[in-house]
């Protein structure tokens, strides 16, 4: 089984040469960089990973692209353009022509980006990405899922992935999953998939996180194995990398071998057209 992680952030330390966004903090110290990540992946049995520049890196994609180009069999990237710069529109048609780049990823739950979504100022991104065949990963709260439903309906050829089940940051267990039905309603849109990622961050239950299993089962029942993608978000994970893998491969025994193959990497790889899959 080819295991592909749907999301890992890598970054470098804040410096005058590479300053972070003002006021931003990293998930951990020291920064997580590509060499350490490769070591962690090997130890956890993870074959490949999608690299995402963290919000603190602004709209820089150089670090994730550098890693993807150096290790094309292990890494690929989802990047960003400046949503407020009209010149960004010209980048979309050739976005995937950058070696290692597969699509876009935006954190619309961040206050700095939320207005762009709620005010309809990213319709050009949906339209351009649909025309160019560029998939988009999104982190939005449950309260904003209806806006993504609207985009998915208007642009049916646009592939969208909902990160971390749209769970609210800092919430746990029943409080975190209270509005999960809003996300599950998107399952009727065939161009929407979900990441069952960073899940250990959303429970106080110890491994094997049995409180999470019923929620994962509900997601799986609605989206199916080909639109449900495992991921770690390793830098903020509250368990070991291996445990985040084994939660699915060893503990959720109601998954068939074929289901697991899709959830643990084949589905994501096919969705993003990252061969082999």
C-alpha positions in Angstrom: 0.0 0.0 0.0 1.4 3.4 -1.1 0.8 5.7 1.9 0.5 9.4 1.0 0.1 12.1 3.7 -2.4 14.7 2.5 -0.7 17.6 4.5 2.5 18.5 6.1 3.9 22.0 6.7 7.6 22.7 6.4 9.2 26.1 7.1 12.4 27.8 8.2 13.1 30.1 11.2 12.0 33.7 11.2 14.8 35.9 10.0 15.4 39.2 8.2 16.1 37.3 5.0 12.9 35.3 5.4 10.5 37.1 7.7 7.3 35.5 8.8 3.9 37.3 8.6 3.7 39.8 11.5 2.4 38.3 14.7 2.5 34.7 13.5 3.9 31.8 15.6 5.0 28.4 14.4 3.5 25.0 15.4 6.8 24.0 17.0 10.4 24.9 17.6 12.7 24.2 15.9 11.1 24.4 12.4 10.2 21.2 10.6 12.3 21.0 7.4 12.4 18.5 4.6 15.3 16.3 5.8 13.7 15.7 9.2 10.4 15.0 7.5 11.9 12.4 5.3 13.4 10.7 8.4 10.0 10.8 10.2 8.2 9.4 7.1 10.6 6.5 6.8 10.1 5.6 10.5 6.3 5.9 10.2 6.0 4.0 6.9 4.8 7.0 4.9 5.8 6.9 1.3 4.9 10.4 0.1 3.6 13.7 1.4 1.9 16.8 0.2 3.8 19.9 1.4 2.0 23.1 2.2 3.7 26.3 3.1 2.4 27.5 6.5 0.4 30.7 6.9 3.4 32.4 8.5 5.3 32.1 5.2 3.0 34.5 3.4 2.6 33.6 -0.3 6.1 32.1 -0.6 6.1 28.7 -2.2 9.9 28.3 -2.8 10.6 26.0 0.2 8.0 23.4 -0.7 8.9 23.5 -4.4 12.6 23.1 -3.6 11.8 20.0 -1.5 9.5 18.6 -4.2 12.0 19.1 -6.9 14.8 17.5 -4.9 12.6 14.5 -3.9 9.9 14.1 -6.6 9.2 10.5 -5.6 8.5 11.7 -2.0 7.0 15.2 -2.1 4.6 17.4 -4.1 3.3 20.9 -3.2 0.1 22.8 -2.8 0.9 26.5 -2.9 -0.6 30.0 -2.8 -0.9 33.2 -4.8 -1.7 36.6 -3.3 -5.5 36.8 -3.5 -5.4 40.6 -3.4 -3.0 41.0 -6.3 -4.7 41.2 -9.8 -1.5 39.8 -11.3 -2.2 36.5 -9.6 -4.9 35.7 -12.1 -2.3 35.3 -14.8 -0.5 32.6 -12.8 -3.3 30.1 -12.7 -3.2 28.7 -16.3 0.4 27.5 -15.9 0.3 26.8 -12.2 0.8 23.1 -12.5 3.6 23.5 -15.0 5.9 24.3 -12.1 7.7 21.0 -11.3 6.3 19.6 -8.1 3.3 21.9 -7.9 -0.2 20.2 -7.9 -2.6 22.9 -6.8 -3.6 25.6 -4.3 -4.2 25.6 -0.6 -5.9 28.4 1.4 -6.6 28.8 5.1 -9.9 30.8 4.9 -10.4 30.2 8.7 -7.7 32.8 9.2 -9.1 36.3 9.9 -6.8 37.8 7.3 -8.3 35.7 4.5 -11.9 35.1 5.7 -13.3 38.3 4.1 -12.0 37.3 0.7 -14.3 34.3 0.9 -17.3 35.8 2.6 -17.3 38.8 0.3 -17.1 36.7 -2.8 -13.7 38.1 -3.8 -12.3 34.7 -4.8 -14.7 33.8 -7.5 -11.9 34.5 -10.0 -9.9 31.8 -8.3 -12.6 29.2 -8.5 -13.3 30.0 -12.2 -9.6 30.1 -13.2 -8.7 26.9 -11.3 -11.7 25.1 -12.9 -10.6 26.1 -16.4 -6.9 25.2 -15.7 -7.7 21.9 -13.9 -6.0 23.1 -10.7 -7.4 21.5 -7.5 -7.8 23.5 -4.3 -7.5 22.5 -0.7 -9.3 24.7 1.8 -9.5 25.1 5.6 -12.8 26.7 6.5 -15.0 26.5 9.7 -18.3 24.7 9.6 -20.1 28.0 9.6 -18.6 28.8 6.2 -19.1 25.5 4.5 -22.2 26.7 2.7 -19.9 29.1 0.8 -17.9 26.2 -0.5 -21.1 24.4 -1.4 -22.1 27.3 -3.5 -18.7 27.3 -5.3 -18.8 23.6 -5.9 -22.2 24.0 -7.4 -21.3 26.9 -9.6 -18.0 25.4 -10.7 -18.6 21.6 -11.0 -15.3 20.9 -12.7 -13.3 22.4 -9.8 -11.9 19.8 -7.5 -12.1 20.9 -3.8 -10.7 19.3 -0.7 -12.0 20.2 2.8 -9.1 20.2 5.3 -9.3 18.6 8.8 -13.1 18.0 8.3 -13.5 21.8 8.8 -13.2 21.2 12.5 -12.8 24.3 14.7 -9.3 25.0 16.0 -8.8 24.4 19.7 -12.0 22.4 20.2 -12.2 18.7 21.3 -14.6 15.8 20.9 -18.3 16.6 21.0 -17.7 20.3 20.8 -15.4 20.0 17.8 -17.7 17.7 15.9 -21.0 19.4 16.9 -21.6 20.8 13.4 -20.1 18.0 11.3 -23.4 17.5 9.5 -22.7 20.8 7.7 -19.6 19.3 6.2 -21.3 16.0 5.4 -23.9 17.8 3.3 -21.1 18.5 0.8 -20.9 14.8 0.0 -23.6 15.3 -2.6 -21.1 17.4 -4.6 -18.9 14.9 -6.6 -16.2 17.5 -6.9 -15.7 17.8 -3.1 -13.4 15.5 -1.1 -12.4 15.7 2.6 -9.2 15.2 4.6 -9.5 13.1 7.7 -6.4 14.9 8.9 -4.9 16.0 12.2 -7.7 14.2 14.0 -5.7 13.5 17.2 -5.7 17.2 17.8 -9.5 17.2 18.2 -9.9 14.7 21.0 -8.9 14.3 24.7 -9.1 10.5 24.2 -5.8 8.6 24.3 -4.7 6.4 21.4 -6.3 4.6 19.6 -8.8 7.6 19.9 -11.9 5.5 19.9 -14.1 8.6 20.4 -13.1 9.7 16.9 -13.9 6.4 15.2 -17.7 7.0 14.9 -17.1 10.4 13.3 -14.7 8.9 10.8 -17.2 6.2 10.0 -19.9 8.8 9.3 -17.5 10.7 7.0 -16.6 7.5 5.2 -20.2 6.5 4.8 -21.0 9.8 3.1 -17.9 10.5 1.0 -16.7 7.0 0.4 -13.2 5.7 0.2 -12.2 7.6 -3.0 -13.0 11.1 -1.5 -11.8 10.5 2.0 -8.0 11.3 2.4 -5.8 10.5 5.4 -3.4 13.2 6.5 -1.3 14.0 9.5 -0.5 17.8 9.7 2.5 16.5 11.4 4.0 19.7 12.9 1.0 20.2 15.2 0.2 16.5 15.8 -0.4 15.5 19.4 0.7 11.9 18.9 3.5 10.2 17.1 3.5 10.0 13.3 3.3 6.3 13.4 0.2 6.4 15.7 -1.6 8.7 13.2 -1.0 6.1 10.6 -2.0 3.1 12.7 -5.2 4.7 13.9 -6.5 4.0 10.4 -4.4 1.0 9.3 -4.6 -1.0 12.5 -7.5 0.3 14.7 -10.3 1.0 12.3 -10.9 -2.7 11.4 -14.1 -2.0 9.6 -12.1 -0.7 6.7 -11.5 -3.3 4.0 -8.0 -3.6 2.5 -9.3 -1.9 -0.7 -10.9 0.9 1.3 -7.6 1.5 3.2 -5.6 1.7 0.0 -7.9 4.5 -1.3 -8.0 6.4 2.0 -4.3 6.1 2.8 -3.1 7.6 -0.5 -4.6 6.2 -3.7 -7.6 8.5 -3.6 -5.6 11.6 -2.9 -3.0 10.8 -5.6 -5.8 10.3 -8.1 -7.7 13.4 -7.1 -4.5 15.5 -7.5 -3.2 13.5 -10.5 0.0 12.7 -8.7 1.2 9.5 -10.4 1.6 6.7 -9.6 -1.8 6.0 -8.1 
